[in-house]
Amino acid sequence: MTNETLAALSDEELRDVIARSQELLKTRDRERKEHALAEARTLLSSVGLSLKSVAGKTARRAAAYRGGRLYRHPAKPDLVWNAKGQKPNWLRELEKSGGRAVELNETADAATRATKSA
């Protein structure tokens, strides 16, 4: 269609042309993808592979734990906070009274436990 032809169309006719054009683009895009997949399947089958064997599902790696900080109550060693989320009540009360939690080095703490158990 030329610009003159388009200019002569009413608004409703232009909307119809746009809608039909979008449908054609979607159809062509789908056909291109199907054709590319068929070519890929043909090529892979010629060497004894399939799309599933090549693509497969990649394993999601879990987020690595980077240690982090641990805080322990100075008088009650069973109260520990890993510094994630809100502060626990025991830590709020301790800070309100002017105290501070003891920061633990997790690797050193694990080594201490290992030597005590040996």
Stockholm file with secondary structure:
# STOCKHOLM 1.0

chainA/1-118         MTNETLAALSDEELRDVIARSQELLKTRDRERKEHALAEARTLLSSVGLSLKSVAGKTARRAAAYRGGRLYRHPAKPDLVWNAKGQKPNWLRELEKSGGRAVELNETADAATRATKSA
#=GR chainA/1-118 SS CCHHHHHHSCHHHHHHHHHHHHHHHHHHHHHHHHHHHHHHHHHHHHTTCCHHHHHCCCCCCCCCCCCCCEEECSSCTTCEECSCSSCCHHHHHHHHTTCCCEEECHHHHHHHHHHHHC
#=GC SS_cons         CCHHHHHHSCHHHHHHHHHHHHHHHHHHHHHHHHHHHHHHHHHHHHTTCCHHHHHCCCCCCCCCCCCCCEEECSSCTTCEECSCSSCCHHHHHHHHTTCCCEEECHHHHHHHHHHHHC
//
